[in-house]
Amino acid sequence: MSKSLQAIRGMNDILPEQTPLWRYFEGTVARLLDNYGYRQIRMPIVEFTELFKRSIGEVTDIVEKEMYTFDDRNGDSLTLRPEGTAACVRAVLEHGITGGGQVQKLWYIGPMFRHERPQKGRYRQFHQIGCEVFNLDGPDIDAELIVLTWRLWGELGIRDAVKLELNSLGTAEARARYRDALVEFLSARLEHLDEDSQRRLKTNPLRVLDTKNPDTQAVLVDAPKLADYLDEESRVHFEGLKARLDAAGIPYVNNPKLVRGLDYYSKTVFEWVTDKLGAQGTVCAGGRYDGLVEQMGGKPTPGVGFAMGIERLVLMLEALDKVPQALSRQVDVYLCAFGEAAELAALSLSERVRDQLPNLRLQINAGAGSFKSQFKKADKSGALYALILGDDELAQQVVGFKPLRGQGEQQSIAWDALAAHLATCVVQG
């Protein structure tokens, strides 16, 4: 196949064998968010480029190197969204839904795009579920977002595989004072920094803190500490958050080098990390961005949120063998019909059963070959039971009911009793 007819590198198809796990994960998160009072919002995947330059920061890696940006026919510069927060803030501002101090608790799901080197768990088109909360400024909502994700890890069975890291970046003013001190310290030791850190020192100095280079890490041991520059408001807020996490019994680690890669964060930042995915260890991250709405032209509005990577969490479920066994079965009952008259009856009968059992996964395979070949397909589908409808069954207005898994003899079930029988065997059993 020619290259032009293949998927773009780092942008992957999600095949039918994979989608059940994706739907399970997405459904689990959606149900949990509904239960906590969050409402879904859906934003376009394309925005004006200026939105991301203003919100994320022009000297961040995302804006400088990773965005998919193009000019449309009108000459406007457009960008495939690299993250969801800026787009969500744009939407709430445009539609005025945070005006007057209205509290909004929102969530979204969808693809994001970054031109990075693809590797396992890190793709150029990737998918996130994100939450954003507006007009709540206390540590209570920060704690709720973390408690919510802790509950999710419990429902997925992966709590033992993740660790919560916390930090406070303080206000913009406190961070600016710290930035000056850090730049002064590192500039005096420039020759000991790796090339990437030297570049960041001129553009985004706080990102030097999360370098993976061991030589630069050794230099940072004696560097000024952000905690020493925190303003009192941020310090009280951070202590309030930790007190609530202690009360909820959620373990965490203070990580003074946790800064996140986006300019808009302030006060609380957090990451859920794992050692089960190799280098790509962050599965969920977020924090406060109290100045972002005002920065984008709105009135001062507190904001906080997080985003989780669906690909990475799906990989974790597979790696830890936490995929529910039921996902391997996509069909409950497989109806085999033989002969044109039986095929017509099968269509009518299957729809009557679906009317009474709307959650039953019933697949009909009329006219699909011989008795042997249809049964082979029925077994391959993973169905628990096969229904058989041929000329003999048609004459008696019954179906053959044959268990495909485990023990059990084939029975004949009257058409009128079929839905009730299936409700007992499949829906309840």
Secondary structure, DSSP 8 states (H G I E B T S, - for coil): --GGGS--TT-----TTTHHHHHHHHHHHHHHHHHTT-EE----SEEEHHHHHHHH-TTSHIIIII-EEEE-TTS-EEEE-S-SHHHHHHHHHHHTTTGGG--EEEEEEEEEE-----BTTB-SEEEEEEEEEES--SHHHHHHHHHHHHHHHHHHT-GGG-EEEEEE---HHHHHHHHHHHHHHHHTTGGGS-HHHHHHHHH-GGGGGG---HHHHHHHTTS--GGGG--HHHHHHHHHHHHHHHHHT---EE-TT---S-TT-EEEEEEEE-SSSTT--EEEEEEE-TTHHHHTTS----EEEEEEEHHHHHHHHHHTT-S-GGGG---SEEEEE-SHHHHHHHHHHHHHHHHH-TT--EEE-TT-S-HHHHHHHHHHTT-SEEEEE-HHHHHHTEEEEEE-SSS---EEEEHHHHHHHHIIIIII-
